[in-house]
Amino acid sequence: MATFSYSARDASGGLVKGNIDAPDQNTAAQVLRRRNVTPVSIVLATKKSSGKKRSDKANVASGGILSDFFAPAVTLDDLIIFSRQMYSLMKAGIPILRAVSGLADTTLSKRMREALIDVGQQLERGRSFSSALNHHPKIFSQLYVSIIHVGENTGKLDEACMQLAEYLEREQETRKQIKSATRYPMFVVIAIVIALIVMNIFVIPTFAGMFEKFGAELPFLTRFLLNMSDFFVHQGHFIIVGVIGSVYFLRRYLKTENGRYRWDRYKLKLPAVGSIFERSLLARFSRSFAMMLKAGVPLTHALNLTADAVDNAFMSSRIVGMRQNIERGESLSRVAAGSGLFTPLVMQMIGVGEETGRIDELLMDVAEYYEREVDYDLKSLTSKIEPILITIVSVMVLVLALGIFTPMWDMMSATKGGR
C-alpha cells in the first residue's frame, strides 16, 4: 500500500489537496471519484512526508495511550446523536465519507472522534460503511453493524440510521427510568450502612465504657452489640479486606460463563424487581427482533443478533434454542411457546403475525406492551420497596433500644431500689 498526494476539484469547483493510501494511481483515482471529487493530479508521496506521517503516528501512539485510558467511554447519547446526524446527512444526499469526516470534526467525545476518523480512513480505502464500523466492536454493537449493513444493501441507509436512533433512544429512556426508580432505595441503603458504621465506631463504645463502670450483668442483646462494636473498632481491617476480597472474587466469578448465566437467571427471580428485569428484557428482545426483521435480516440471523442484544446470558440461551429449533423446520410461534419466555397474549400476537406476514409490526406492539408494563412497575417500585426499608430501619432502632437502653433502665431501677 503506497501513499499518494493528490489535488482534486470538489462539486463546487474548489481545490482539494491531501494524501490517500492505495495500491496504485488508478485505484486512488477511483476512490477519489467515489468521494465525489475529480482528480487533477495524483503523485507518489515523498519519503520525507511519509517519514513525517510515521513520526506523527509514533507521537500519537506514545503520548496518547495514557490519555486514551482516562478518556470517557462512548455513551448512548453519543450513539444517538451520531445516528440522527447520519440520518439527516444521508437524507440530504451527502456522501457517506464526507458525512463521517464532518461528524468526526464536530463530535465532542474523544473515543468517538478517533473511531470516526478511522472509519473515514477505511472508507477511503474502499471498505463498506458497515465493515468499517465493525472494526470498533466496543462502540458499535453487532446489532448496530447488521442494521447498517442491511441499509447499505437495500439502499435505505438513512432509514436504518433512523431505526437505530429510535431504538437507542428507547433503550436510554428505560435506563433512566430504572435509575430514577432505584435512586431513593439506594440512598436509604447507603444511609443505613453509614449509620451502622457510625453507631459501631462512635456510639456503642461510649455506652460500653459506662456499662463497664457499673459492672452490671448485661443481657445477651447488649453483649452482642458490644462485641460487634469491639470487632468493628479493633478488627475493622479484616472487614475491609473481606469486603474487597469478596467483591474481587465475585466479579471474577461473574465474568465466567457459568457465573454470568447463574446470576442472569437469578436476577429474574429477585423479589420486587425480578419481574421488571424480565419484562424489560422481553421488551428489548421484541423491539430488537422486530427491527431486524423490518430491516430485512434473515430470521435465524436476526435471532442470533437479538440474543446478543438482550445482554442476559440466560435469556440468550433460550433465544439461541429458538433459532436452533427454527433451523430444524419448526415455526416461530411454536418455538416461542416452547421457550417459556412469553405470556399467552404475546404468543397469540406472534401467531397472528406469522399467519398474516406482519410479525415485525406485531412484535413492535409486543415491545410497546411490555414497555408500558415496565413503566408502570417502575413508577410503583418505590412504593413496593419502601415498606421493606422501613422494616429494616425499625429493626435497627429496636435492636439498638433493647440492647442499649434496657440495661440503663435496669441499672436505674437497681439504683433507686438501693436507696
ZAMARGU-4260 file (C-alpha; in steps of 0.2 Angstrom, whole numbers, plus 5000, padded with zeros to 4 digits):
<rodrens>
0) 5000/5000/5000 | 5008/5016/4994 | 5004/5034/4999 | 4999/5047/4986 | 4997/5066/4986
5) 4983/5072/4976 | 4975/5088/4970 | 4956/5087/4965 | 4941/5098/4962 | 4925/5096/4973
10) 4907/5098/4966 | 4908/5117/4969 | 4925/5118/4959 | 4935/5121/4975 | 4953/5114/4976
15) 4955/5100/4987 | 4973/5093/4992 | 4978/5078/5003 | 4985/5061/5005 | 4977/5044/5001
20) 4983/5026/5003 | 4980/5015/4988 | 4989/5001/4979 | 4992/5012/4963 | 4986/5028/4955
25) 4971/5021/4946 | 4964/5014/4962 | 4967/5031/4971 | 4958/5040/4957 | 4943/5028/4959
30) 4942/5031/4977 | 4943/5050/4975 | 4929/5049/4962 | 4918/5039/4975 | 4921/5054/4986
35) 4913/5065/4973 | 4929/5074/4969 | 4938/5075/4952 | 4957/5071/4952 | 4968/5084/4945
40) 4985/5076/4949 | 4990/5061/4959 | 5008/5058/4963 | 5018/5046/4975 | 5021/5055/4991
45) 5039/5059/4995 | 5049/5049/5008 | 5050/5064/5019 | 5031/5066/5020 | 5030/5048/5023
50) 5043/5049/5037 | 5034/5063/5045 | 5017/5054/5044 | 5026/5039/5053 | 5033/5051/5066
55) 5016/5059/5069 | 5009/5042/5072 | 5023/5037/5084 | 5020/5053/5093 | 5001/5050/5095
60) 5005/5032/5100 | 5017/5036/5113 | 5008/5051/5120 | 4990/5046/5118 | 4990/5029/5127
65) 4988/5037/5144 | 4975/5050/5138 | 4965/5036/5130 | 4965/5026/5146 | 4957/5041/5155
70) 4945/5046/5141 | 4927/5043/5144 | 4918/5029/5136 | 4906/5032/5121 | 4889/5034/5129
75) 4871/5030/5122 | 4870/5049/5120 | 4884/5049/5108 | 4877/5035/5098 | 4860/5043/5097
80) 4867/5059/5091 | 4878/5051/5078 | 4864/5040/5071 | 4852/5055/5070 | 4865/5066/5062
85) 4869/5052/5049 | 4851/5050/5045 | 4849/5069/5042 | 4865/5069/5031 | 4860/5053/5021
90) 4843/5060/5019 | 4851/5076/5012 | 4861/5066/4999 | 4878/5069/5007 | 4891/5056/5003
95) 4895/5044/5017 | 4913/5048/5018 | 4910/5067/5019 | 4897/5064/5032 | 4908/5054/5043
100) 4923/5066/5041 | 4912/5081/5045 | 4905/5072/5061 | 4922/5067/5066 | 4927/5085/5066
105) 4911/5091/5076 | 4909/5077/5089 | 4914/5081/5107 | 4918/5063/5113 | 4937/5059/5111
110) 4934/5040/5108 | 4920/5043/5096 | 4930/5055/5086 | 4945/5043/5085 | 4934/5029/5079
115) 4925/5040/5066 | 4942/5046/5059 | 4947/5028/5057 | 4931/5024/5049 | 4934/5038/5037
120) 4951/5031/5033 | 4944/5014/5030 | 4930/5021/5018 | 4944/5030/5008 | 4952/5013/5006
125) 4936/5006/4998 | 4928/4997/5013 | 4910/4997/5016 | 4902/5008/5030 | 4896/4993/5040
130) 4913/4984/5038 | 4922/5000/5044 | 4910/5001/5059 | 4913/4983/5063 | 4932/4987/5067
135) 4926/4996/5083 | 4915/4982/5092 | 4917/4992/5109 | 4907/5006/5102 | 4896/4999/5088
140) 4887/4983/5093 | 4884/4968/5081 | 4866/4973/5080 | 4871/4991/5075 | 4883/4985/5062
145) 4870/4972/5055 | 4856/4986/5053 | 4869/4997/5044 | 4874/4983/5033 | 4856/4979/5028
150) 4853/4998/5025 | 4868/4998/5013 | 4862/4983/5003 | 4844/4989/5002 | 4849/5007/4998
155) 4840/5013/5014 | 4854/5018/5024 | 4845/5034/5030 | 4830/5023/5037 | 4842/5011/5045
160) 4850/5026/5054 | 4833/5032/5060 | 4828/5015/5066 | 4844/5014/5076 | 4842/5031/5083
165) 4824/5027/5089 | 4829/5010/5096 | 4844/5018/5106 | 4833/5032/5112 | 4820/5020/5119
170) 4834/5010/5127 | 4841/5026/5135 | 4824/5031/5142 | 4822/5013/5150 | 4839/5015/5159
175) 4834/5032/5165 | 4818/5026/5172 | 4827/5012/5181 | 4840/5024/5188 | 4826/5036/5194
180) 4816/5022/5202 | 4831/5014/5212 | 4839/5031/5217 | 4828/5033/5233 | 4831/5015/5239
185) 4849/5016/5236 | 4851/5032/5245 | 4842/5024/5260 | 4853/5008/5260 | 4868/5019/5259
190) 4862/5029/5274 | 4858/5013/5284 | 4876/5007/5281 | 4884/5024/5286 | 4873/5024/5302
195) 4879/5006/5306 | 4897/5011/5304 | 4895/5027/5315 | 4885/5018/5328 | 4898/5004/5330
200) 4913/5015/5330 | 4907/5030/5340 | 4891/5027/5349 | 4891/5010/5356 | 4909/5011/5363
205) 4903/5026/5374 | 4890/5016/5382 | 4902/5001/5384 | 4913/5012/5395 | 4898/5017/5405
210) 4892/4999/5407 | 4910/4993/5412 | 4910/5006/5427 | 4894/4999/5434 | 4900/4981/5432
215) 4882/4975/5430 | 4877/4959/5421 | 4872/4963/5404 | 4858/4954/5393 | 4863/4944/5378
220) 4857/4958/5365 | 4868/4971/5374 | 4883/4959/5374 | 4880/4955/5356 | 4881/4974/5351
225) 4896/4977/5362 | 4906/4963/5354 | 4901/4968/5337 | 4906/4986/5340 | 4923/4979/5348
230) 4926/4969/5332 | 4922/4985/5321 | 4935/4995/5331 | 4949/4983/5333 | 4947/4971/5319
235) 4940/4983/5306 | 4954/4979/5294 | 4948/4961/5292 | 4931/4968/5287 | 4939/4979/5274
240) 4950/4965/5267 | 4935/4953/5267 | 4924/4965/5258 | 4937/4969/5245 | 4941/4951/5243
245) 4923/4946/5241 | 4919/4959/5228 | 4935/4954/5218 | 4931/4936/5218 | 4913/4939/5215
250) 4917/4950/5200 | 4929/4937/5193 | 4916/4923/5195 | 4903/4934/5186 | 4914/4936/5172
255) 4915/4917/5169 | 4902/4909/5158 | 4894/4899/5171 | 4894/4913/5184 | 4886/4925/5172
260) 4872/4913/5167 | 4868/4909/5185 | 4867/4927/5190 | 4857/4932/5175 | 4845/4919/5179
265) 4844/4923/5197 | 4841/4942/5193 | 4824/4937/5185 | 4818/4929/5201 | 4823/4943/5213
270) 4808/4949/5224 | 4800/4966/5219 | 4812/4969/5204 | 4814/4952/5196 | 4798/4954/5185
275) 4804/4971/5180 | 4820/4964/5174 | 4811/4951/5164 | 4799/4962/5156 | 4812/4975/5151
280) 4822/4961/5143 | 4807/4954/5134 | 4803/4972/5128 | 4821/4974/5122 | 4820/4957/5113
285) 4804/4961/5104 | 4810/4978/5098 | 4827/4972/5093 | 4819/4957/5084 | 4806/4967/5075
290) 4819/4980/5070 | 4830/4966/5062 | 4815/4958/5053 | 4809/4975/5047 | 4826/4979/5040
295) 4826/4963/5030 | 4838/4952/5041 | 4835/4933/5039 | 4825/4926/5053 | 4839/4914/5060
300) 4852/4928/5059 | 4841/4940/5067 | 4838/4929/5082 | 4857/4927/5084 | 4860/4946/5084
305) 4845/4948/5096 | 4852/4935/5108 | 4867/4947/5110 | 4856/4962/5111 | 4846/4957/5126
310) 4863/4956/5136 | 4857/4942/5148 | 4865/4925/5147 | 4850/4915/5152 | 4838/4923/5140
315) 4851/4922/5126 | 4852/4904/5128 | 4833/4902/5127 | 4834/4913/5111 | 4848/4903/5103
320) 4837/4887/5107 | 4823/4895/5097 | 4835/4898/5082 | 4841/4880/5083 | 4823/4874/5083
325) 4818/4885/5068 | 4833/4878/5059 | 4825/4861/5061 | 4810/4867/5052 | 4798/4872/5067
330) 4788/4888/5066 | 4792/4904/5076 | 4776/4903/5086 | 4779/4885/5091 | 4797/4888/5096
335) 4792/4904/5105 | 4779/4894/5115 | 4792/4881/5119 | 4805/4894/5126 | 4793/4898/5140
340) 4798/4917/5139 | 4781/4924/5133 | 4764/4927/5140 | 4749/4919/5131 | 4743/4936/5125
345) 4760/4939/5117 | 4760/4921/5110 | 4744/4925/5102 | 4750/4941/5093 | 4766/4931/5087
350) 4754/4918/5080 | 4743/4931/5071 | 4759/4940/5065 | 4766/4924/5057 | 4749/4920/5049
355) 4747/4937/5041 | 4766/4940/5037 | 4766/4955/5049 | 4777/4948/5063 | 4788/4964/5063
360) 4773/4975/5066 | 4765/4965/5079 | 4782/4962/5088 | 4783/4981/5089 | 4766/4980/5098
365) 4773/4967/5110 | 4788/4978/5114 | 4776/4993/5117 | 4765/4982/5128 | 4780/4976/5139
370) 4787/4993/5140 | 4770/5000/5146 | 4771/4987/5160 | 4789/4991/5164 | 4784/5009/5165
375) 4770/5006/5177 | 4781/4994/5188 | 4795/5006/5189 | 4783/5020/5195 | 4776/5009/5208
380) 4793/5001/5213 | 4797/5014/5227 | 4780/5010/5235 | 4784/4992/5235 | 4802/4994/5242
385) 4798/5007/5255 | 4789/4995/5267 | 4805/4984/5266 | 4816/4998/5270 | 4805/5005/5284
390) 4805/4987/5292 | 4824/4986/5291 | 4826/5004/5299 | 4813/4999/5313 | 4823/4983/5317
395) 4839/4993/5319 | 4831/5005/5330 | 4823/4991/5340 | 4839/4982/5342 | 4848/4997/5347
400) 4834/5002/5360 | 4833/4985/5368 | 4852/4982/5368 | 4857/4999/5375 | 4843/5007/5384
405) 4836/4991/5393 | 4852/4989/5404 | 4852/5008/5408 | 4834/5006/5414 | 4839/4991/5424
410) 4853/5000/5432 | 4842/5015/5436 | 4829/5004/5444 | 4843/4995/5454 | 4850/5012/5460
415) 4833/5018/5466 | 4829/5001/5474 | 4846/5003/5484 | 4841/5019/5490
</rodrens>
